[in-house]
Structures are given as C-alpha cells and as structure tokens.
Amino acid sequence: MDSYRNRNDFIQRGPLLTVLGSIALPLVLSNFIQNLFDLSSAIWLGQIGVAEFAASNFVWPVTFLFVAVGFGIYVAGAAILARLIGQDEELKANHYASQILILTVLIGLVLAVLGWLFTPLIVDGMRAGSEIRTPSIEFLQTTFLGFPFIAVYFAFQAILNAQGRTREMLTANAISLIFNIVTAPFFIFSTGQSVKLPFVANNVVMPFGAGLGVTGAALSTVIAKFVLFAIGYFLVLRYSQTIRLQWRVKPDMKALKAILFIAVPAMLGQGGAAFGFIILHAFIEDFGTAVMAAYALVNRVTGLVMQPAMGIGGGLTSIVGQNLGA
C-alpha cells in the first residue's frame, strides 16, 4: 500500500489477488459474524425451551425477506459509487451517496411500520402452531423495530465497500456481535436464574435480568443493530476519503431510478430465496415444534458454508466497479 497514493489507487493498480484478498477476507469474516448473531441468540433461547428457540428461527425467513430490500440497495450503491470513484467523479459520487441514504432511511422506516403491523397476519399465514405462534409474533415484532438501523447501515456499507474499506466494516460487526452476546442474557433471563455458559462446565446464576424471554433476545439484537449503526456512522466519517455524508439533500428521481434499476434485481434474487424458505418453514412446522427447532439449528450452521463465496463476490464489487470507471 505504501507505493500507492491511496486506497482507491491500490484497488485500481494493485495486484489482483492481493487486492481481492485484502477486500474479500474482511467481508467473509463479516458475513460469518452476521450468521453468528442468530447462533448466539439460539444458544440462550435454547435454555428457555424448544418453543422459544423454534419460534425465533421459524420467522427468520421473514426478516431475511425484508432485509433483502436493504441488501439490494447496498449492492446497487456499492456498484454505482465504485464506478464513479474510478471515474474521479467525486461530486457525483457524493450526490449518489446522499440519495442512497435517503432511500435507506425511507425504506427502513416503511418496512419497520408495515412489518410490525402485519406480523400477526404473516405468522398466521405461515401456519404457525399454537405452541410457537405467540413467541413468534413477539420476536418478529420486536425485530422490526431495528429495521431502520439495519437499512441505513446498508448505506454505510455501500459507501465503505465502494472504497475497499471492508476491514472497518469487520470491526463494526465484531463489536456489535460481542455486545449482543454479552447483553442478551440480561434481557432474556430473570434475576437468580441459572444459566449455562458456552464452553463453561458450571452454570452461572444471573445477578440481575429482565426476564423477557424471546422478546428480550430480539430486543438485545435491536440494540446491537443500533450500536452497529452508530459505529458505521463514525467509520464513514473517519475513513471515507472520497465520499462525505450529506443529510440535508432533496430526492433526485433520476438518481433514485438509477439506483433502483440495479437494486431491484438484487432484491428479487434475495427475496426469492427468502420466500422459498418461508414456504419451507410453513411445511416443516406441520411436523412439530421439535422438528422445526432441529432443522433451524442445522440450517444456521450450514449457512456459514456460503459465506466465503459471498465475501469474494462483495469484494469484486469495488474492484470491478472502480476499474470499469477508471
């Protein structure tokens, strides 16, 4: 890196494998961490009961479906911004970044409200059994409260990834995960309750706790997502060399259409997979809560296998985009 003017120059002129490794490896680890969010909640909820554990995983495809919208904007934003950076169009890149921020704020708020309101209908539409219906609704409605933070963080990701700043995203995700692992038990369990810690032989008695159960697990994740949002905001301010955040801007329909032109196919791709899981979970639930819980646990672990490919794909976004624009 010392022989290059800046990070963007390194991406455009550096050895391909070196550049790809420096960008993709942090993305792979970040994706692993995102999967560990769900596994960490599973560790605690599994100690409450099978129904609570199954419920949190039963509605996972619904959150996946909604997150697909933000993911599509992230893909489009990173691709467009990387190309503009490669063209040395800094003013235009800043303008598009502001439009991405507007879009994620609006979509995050709309999805949070709609998701919260329609959660009972969604859960009933998935044919949730009586044992998991109530905890599924509680978990999903609480989860939707964090969608504005998730959506805007996708904008921060696009801005940083377009500049190859993936190590900073890894740091943010790691801090957020640690926060969630540490705080979740205090939201889930009650004061004086005996809790089994991972890799520790003896149980630990909770000195204090809210005793919110499945709702506490979701609430802890929401707060962790806010922490992720706050750190992401700081990282963009600190490490984004080309793009500076601008909040006081007006919507530009031409720019928004250009973003959505790329984002919608990505949304449909991710959303189609999520919708398939929704249907699958509805059928699996017919076999009982225990089967649902077992399937969910295995699915969480096998989901880690896909992370290297996704990380490499994400790394190529900034490399290809900047070199196309150069």
C-alpha positions as a Python dict, from the first residue, in 0.01 Angstrom:
ca = {
    (1, 'M'): (0, 0, 0),
    (2, 'D'): (292, 239, 64),
    (3, 'S'): (367, 271, -310),
    (4, 'Y'): (10, 380, -390),
    (5, 'R'): (-142, 724, -343),
    (6, 'N'): (-445, 597, -151),
    (7, 'R'): (-679, 301, -111),
    (8, 'N'): (-855, 371, -440),
    (9, 'D'): (-524, 380, -628),
    (10, 'F'): (-432, 46, -469),
    (11, 'I'): (-762, -108, -588),
    (12, 'Q'): (-711, 18, -943),
    (13, 'R'): (-339, -58, -987),
    (14, 'G'): (-250, -322, -729),
    (15, 'P'): (-201, -697, -797),
    (16, 'L'): (-545, -853, -842),
    (17, 'L'): (-509, -1138, -592),
    (18, 'T'): (-358, -910, -329),
    (19, 'V'): (-633, -653, -375),
    (20, 'L'): (-906, -917, -374),
    (21, 'G'): (-768, -1082, -62),
    (22, 'S'): (-741, -755, 129),
    (23, 'I'): (-1102, -666, 46),
    (24, 'A'): (-1275, -1006, 39),
    (25, 'L'): (-1131, -1162, 356),
    (26, 'P'): (-1280, -899, 591),
    (27, 'L'): (-1612, -937, 406),
    (28, 'V'): (-1605, -1314, 455),
    (29, 'L'): (-1541, -1268, 827),
    (30, 'S'): (-1814, -1000, 847),
    (31, 'N'): (-2063, -1239, 688),
    (32, 'F'): (-1963, -1509, 937),
    (33, 'I'): (-2030, -1264, 1217),
    (34, 'Q'): (-2375, -1180, 1079),
    (35, 'N'): (-2461, -1551, 1090),
    (36, 'L'): (-2325, -1578, 1442),
    (37, 'F'): (-2580, -1317, 1552),
    (38, 'D'): (-2854, -1574, 1507),
    (39, 'L'): (-2649, -1857, 1654),
    (40, 'S'): (-2570, -1651, 1964),
    (41, 'S'): (-2941, -1593, 2026),
    (42, 'A'): (-3004, -1964, 1974),
    (43, 'I'): (-2756, -2052, 2249),
    (44, 'W'): (-2956, -1854, 2505),
    (45, 'L'): (-3309, -1926, 2380),
    (46, 'G'): (-3240, -2298, 2371),
    (47, 'Q'): (-3210, -2286, 2751),
    (48, 'I'): (-3562, -2144, 2790),
    (49, 'G'): (-3746, -2402, 2585),
    (50, 'V'): (-3786, -2569, 2247),
    (51, 'A'): (-4082, -2348, 2153),
    (52, 'E'): (-3891, -2023, 2211),
    (53, 'F'): (-3592, -2145, 2015),
    (54, 'A'): (-3809, -2274, 1732),
    (55, 'A'): (-4013, -1952, 1721),
    (56, 'S'): (-3710, -1727, 1672),
    (57, 'N'): (-3596, -1942, 1382),
    (58, 'F'): (-3943, -2001, 1239),
    (59, 'V'): (-3977, -1631, 1148),
    (60, 'W'): (-3617, -1592, 1031),
    (61, 'P'): (-3711, -1610, 658),
    (62, 'V'): (-3947, -1315, 708),
    (63, 'T'): (-3666, -1094, 835),
    (64, 'F'): (-3450, -1231, 552),
    (65, 'L'): (-3718, -1121, 304),
    (66, 'F'): (-3732, -768, 442),
    (67, 'V'): (-3353, -740, 471),
    (68, 'A'): (-3333, -837, 101),
    (69, 'V'): (-3466, -490, 18),
    (70, 'G'): (-3181, -319, 201),
    (71, 'F'): (-2932, -567, 56),
    (72, 'G'): (-3042, -475, -296),
    (73, 'I'): (-2977, -107, -227),
    (74, 'Y'): (-2637, -197, -83),
    (75, 'V'): (-2541, -391, -397),
    (76, 'A'): (-2658, -111, -626),
    (77, 'G'): (-2497, 159, -414),
    (78, 'A'): (-2159, -11, -391),
    (79, 'A'): (-2152, -77, -767),
    (80, 'I'): (-2253, 278, -867),
    (81, 'L'): (-2026, 451, -616),
    (82, 'A'): (-1726, 233, -707),
    (83, 'R'): (-1768, 318, -1075),
    (84, 'L'): (-1797, 691, -1003),
    (85, 'I'): (-1488, 680, -779),
    (86, 'G'): (-1297, 509, -1060),
    (87, 'Q'): (-1403, 792, -1291),
    (88, 'D'): (-1284, 1052, -1036),
    (89, 'E'): (-1640, 1186, -1022),
    (90, 'E'): (-1625, 1277, -653),
    (91, 'L'): (-1908, 1530, -660),
    (92, 'K'): (-2137, 1287, -839),
    (93, 'A'): (-2036, 1005, -603),
    (94, 'N'): (-2125, 1222, -306),
    (95, 'H'): (-2459, 1308, -464),
    (96, 'Y'): (-2545, 942, -523),
    (97, 'A'): (-2434, 852, -170),
    (98, 'S'): (-2679, 1108, -32),
    (99, 'Q'): (-2959, 959, -244),
    (100, 'I'): (-2873, 611, -114),
    (101, 'L'): (-2902, 747, 241),
    (102, 'I'): (-3243, 899, 165),
    (103, 'L'): (-3363, 572, 15),
    (104, 'T'): (-3246, 356, 305),
    (105, 'V'): (-3396, 588, 567),
    (106, 'L'): (-3736, 586, 396),
    (107, 'I'): (-3735, 214, 326),
    (108, 'G'): (-3617, 130, 677),
    (109, 'L'): (-3900, 329, 836),
    (110, 'V'): (-4168, 197, 599),
    (111, 'L'): (-4062, -166, 640),
    (112, 'A'): (-4045, -131, 1018),
    (113, 'V'): (-4401, 4, 1039),
    (114, 'L'): (-4551, -238, 786),
    (115, 'G'): (-4367, -534, 934),
    (116, 'W'): (-4479, -455, 1288),
    (117, 'L'): (-4842, -406, 1185),
    (118, 'F'): (-4870, -718, 969),
    (119, 'T'): (-4668, -957, 1186),
    (120, 'P'): (-4975, -1147, 1319),
    (121, 'L'): (-5104, -1196, 963),
    (122, 'I'): (-4763, -1311, 843),
    (123, 'V'): (-4721, -1562, 1126),
    (124, 'D'): (-5072, -1698, 1077),
    (125, 'G'): (-5011, -1718, 702),
    (126, 'M'): (-4709, -1938, 773),
    (127, 'R'): (-4941, -2171, 968),
    (128, 'A'): (-4759, -2134, 1298),
    (129, 'G'): (-4868, -2389, 1556),
    (130, 'S'): (-5028, -2280, 1881),
    (131, 'E'): (-4708, -2356, 2072),
    (132, 'I'): (-4492, -2110, 1879),
    (133, 'R'): (-4746, -1855, 1750),
    (134, 'T'): (-4723, -1608, 2039),
    (135, 'P'): (-4342, -1616, 2081),
    (136, 'S'): (-4305, -1588, 1701),
    (137, 'I'): (-4516, -1271, 1695),
    (138, 'E'): (-4331, -1122, 1992),
    (139, 'F'): (-3991, -1195, 1842),
    (140, 'L'): (-4075, -1071, 1493),
    (141, 'Q'): (-4247, -750, 1601),
    (142, 'T'): (-3955, -657, 1825),
    (143, 'T'): (-3708, -739, 1548),
    (144, 'F'): (-3883, -499, 1311),
    (145, 'L'): (-3801, -211, 1547),
    (146, 'G'): (-3438, -240, 1441),
    (147, 'F'): (-3500, -226, 1066),
    (148, 'P'): (-3429, 149, 1027),
    (149, 'F'): (-3081, 94, 1175),
    (150, 'I'): (-3020, -210, 953),
    (151, 'A'): (-3132, -28, 639),
    (152, 'V'): (-2915, 280, 695),
    (153, 'Y'): (-2618, 60, 783),
    (154, 'F'): (-2652, -93, 437),
    (155, 'A'): (-2591, 259, 300),
    (156, 'F'): (-2279, 292, 517),
    (157, 'Q'): (-2163, -48, 389),
    (158, 'A'): (-2209, 60, 29),
    (159, 'I'): (-2007, 377, 86),
    (160, 'L'): (-1720, 195, 258),
    (161, 'N'): (-1720, -110, 32),
    (162, 'A'): (-1707, 108, -281),
    (163, 'Q'): (-1376, 241, -146),
    (164, 'G'): (-1248, -103, -42),
    (165, 'R'): (-1284, -20, 328),
    (166, 'T'): (-1401, -364, 435),
    (167, 'R'): (-1177, -401, 740),
    (168, 'E'): (-1363, -115, 904),
    (169, 'M'): (-1694, -296, 847),
    (170, 'L'): (-1546, -609, 1004),
    (171, 'T'): (-1457, -411, 1315),
    (172, 'A'): (-1810, -271, 1342),
    (173, 'N'): (-1971, -613, 1302),
    (174, 'A'): (-1738, -773, 1557),
    (175, 'I'): (-1811, -509, 1822),
    (176, 'S'): (-2185, -539, 1760),
    (177, 'L'): (-2174, -920, 1790),
    (178, 'I'): (-1978, -909, 2117),
    (179, 'F'): (-2226, -655, 2253),
    (180, 'N'): (-2517, -884, 2162),
    (181, 'I'): (-2360, -1195, 2313),
    (182, 'V'): (-2282, -1019, 2641),
    (183, 'T'): (-2609, -829, 2686),
    (184, 'A'): (-2862, -1084, 2556),
    (185, 'P'): (-2868, -1298, 2875),
    (186, 'F'): (-2961, -994, 3084),
    (187, 'F'): (-3264, -933, 2862),
    (188, 'I'): (-3366, -1299, 2827),
    (189, 'F'): (-3323, -1449, 3174),
    (190, 'S'): (-3460, -1345, 3513),
    (191, 'T'): (-3269, -1243, 3824),
    (192, 'G'): (-3144, -1552, 4007),
    (193, 'Q'): (-3197, -1784, 3709),
    (194, 'S'): (-2930, -2047, 3645),
    (195, 'V'): (-2771, -2011, 3301),
    (196, 'K'): (-2536, -2241, 3112),
    (197, 'L'): (-2247, -2051, 2952),
    (198, 'P'): (-2085, -2186, 2633),
    (199, 'F'): (-1765, -2386, 2691),
    (200, 'V'): (-1800, -2347, 3070),
    (201, 'A'): (-1865, -2652, 3289),
    (202, 'N'): (-2060, -2486, 3570),
    (203, 'N'): (-2381, -2288, 3546),
    (204, 'V'): (-2390, -1919, 3639),
    (205, 'V'): (-2665, -1752, 3843),
    (206, 'M'): (-2784, -1429, 3684),
    (207, 'P'): (-2716, -1136, 3924),
    (208, 'F'): (-2998, -945, 3757),
    (209, 'G'): (-3211, -981, 3448),
    (210, 'A'): (-3524, -851, 3278),
    (211, 'G'): (-3671, -1198, 3218),
    (212, 'L'): (-3820, -1101, 2880),
    (213, 'G'): (-3752, -1436, 2715),
    (214, 'V'): (-3783, -1442, 2338),
    (215, 'T'): (-3872, -1072, 2332),
    (216, 'G'): (-3552, -998, 2523),
    (217, 'A'): (-3346, -1184, 2264),
    (218, 'A'): (-3495, -974, 1986),
    (219, 'L'): (-3459, -652, 2187),
    (220, 'S'): (-3093, -723, 2255),
    (221, 'T'): (-3038, -771, 1882),
    (222, 'V'): (-3218, -445, 1803),
    (223, 'I'): (-2991, -255, 2043),
    (224, 'A'): (-2688, -430, 1893),
    (225, 'K'): (-2801, -316, 1548),
    (226, 'F'): (-2823, 40, 1679),
    (227, 'V'): (-2466, 3, 1807),
    (228, 'L'): (-2370, -123, 1460),
    (229, 'F'): (-2541, 179, 1302),
    (230, 'A'): (-2361, 422, 1536),
    (231, 'I'): (-2020, 264, 1474),
    (232, 'G'): (-2087, 255, 1100),
    (233, 'Y'): (-2169, 626, 1104),
    (234, 'F'): (-1845, 701, 1287),
    (235, 'L'): (-1641, 485, 1047),
    (236, 'V'): (-1782, 660, 741),
    (237, 'L'): (-1696, 998, 893),
    (238, 'R'): (-1349, 879, 990),
    (239, 'Y'): (-1235, 660, 700),
    (240, 'S'): (-1437, 758, 393),
    (241, 'Q'): (-1180, 957, 194),
    (242, 'T'): (-1379, 1023, -123),
    (243, 'I'): (-1738, 1040, -3),
    (244, 'R'): (-1868, 1267, 273),
    (245, 'L'): (-2209, 1220, 428),
    (246, 'Q'): (-2470, 1478, 334),
    (247, 'W'): (-2806, 1451, 510),
    (248, 'R'): (-2970, 1778, 400),
    (249, 'V'): (-3044, 1693, 39),
    (250, 'K'): (-3351, 1667, -180),
    (251, 'P'): (-3458, 1346, -353),
    (252, 'D'): (-3329, 1321, -711),
    (253, 'M'): (-3566, 1099, -907),
    (254, 'K'): (-3314, 1036, -1183),
    (255, 'A'): (-3052, 915, -936),
    (256, 'L'): (-3306, 711, -739),
    (257, 'K'): (-3423, 539, -1059),
    (258, 'A'): (-3062, 455, -1147),
    (259, 'I'): (-3012, 303, -801),
    (260, 'L'): (-3336, 104, -814),
    (261, 'F'): (-3259, -18, -1167),
    (262, 'I'): (-2970, -218, -1021),
    (263, 'A'): (-3119, -275, -676),
    (264, 'V'): (-3449, -435, -776),
    (265, 'P'): (-3296, -745, -946),
    (266, 'A'): (-3076, -799, -640),
    (267, 'M'): (-3381, -759, -415),
    (268, 'L'): (-3575, -1013, -619),
    (269, 'G'): (-3288, -1260, -612),
    (270, 'Q'): (-3251, -1247, -234),
    (271, 'G'): (-3625, -1210, -182),
    (272, 'G'): (-3700, -1518, -392),
    (273, 'A'): (-3471, -1728, -175),
    (274, 'A'): (-3631, -1585, 139),
    (275, 'F'): (-3982, -1656, 11),
    (276, 'G'): (-3880, -2014, -61),
    (277, 'F'): (-3767, -2054, 300),
    (278, 'I'): (-4097, -1907, 422),
    (279, 'I'): (-4289, -2177, 236),
    (280, 'L'): (-4046, -2445, 352),
    (281, 'H'): (-4077, -2341, 716),
    (282, 'A'): (-4455, -2348, 689),
    (283, 'F'): (-4441, -2713, 578),
    (284, 'I'): (-4177, -2812, 835),
    (285, 'E'): (-4388, -2667, 1117),
    (286, 'D'): (-4656, -2926, 1031),
    (287, 'F'): (-4419, -3193, 1169),
    (288, 'G'): (-4400, -3029, 1511),
    (289, 'T'): (-4201, -2777, 1708),
    (290, 'A'): (-3912, -3014, 1784),
    (291, 'V'): (-3857, -3085, 1414),
    (292, 'M'): (-3869, -2712, 1339),
    (293, 'A'): (-3608, -2645, 1607),
    (294, 'A'): (-3376, -2921, 1484),
    (295, 'Y'): (-3399, -2805, 1122),
    (296, 'A'): (-3338, -2443, 1220),
    (297, 'L'): (-3024, -2527, 1417),
    (298, 'V'): (-2871, -2728, 1132),
    (299, 'N'): (-2970, -2462, 878),
    (300, 'R'): (-2793, -2195, 1082),
    (301, 'V'): (-2470, -2394, 1084),
    (302, 'T'): (-2480, -2489, 714),
    (303, 'G'): (-2546, -2124, 628),
    (304, 'L'): (-2187, -2050, 727),
    (305, 'V'): (-2064, -2253, 428),
    (306, 'M'): (-2187, -1991, 179),
    (307, 'Q'): (-2004, -1701, 339),
    (308, 'P'): (-1668, -1731, 155),
    (309, 'A'): (-1837, -1711, -186),
    (310, 'M'): (-2048, -1415, -77),
    (311, 'G'): (-1743, -1236, 60),
    (312, 'I'): (-1549, -1280, -264),
    (313, 'G'): (-1849, -1157, -462),
    (314, 'G'): (-1877, -850, -243),
    (315, 'G'): (-1505, -781, -278),
    (316, 'L'): (-1528, -792, -656),
    (317, 'T'): (-1793, -518, -648),
    (318, 'S'): (-1550, -242, -558),
    (319, 'I'): (-1265, -384, -769),
    (320, 'V'): (-1468, -426, -1088),
    (321, 'G'): (-1662, -104, -1033),
    (322, 'Q'): (-1358, 118, -982),
    (323, 'N'): (-1167, -37, -1273),
    (324, 'L'): (-1464, -3, -1505),
    (325, 'G'): (-1480, 364, -1420),
    (326, 'A'): (-1104, 424, -1440),
}
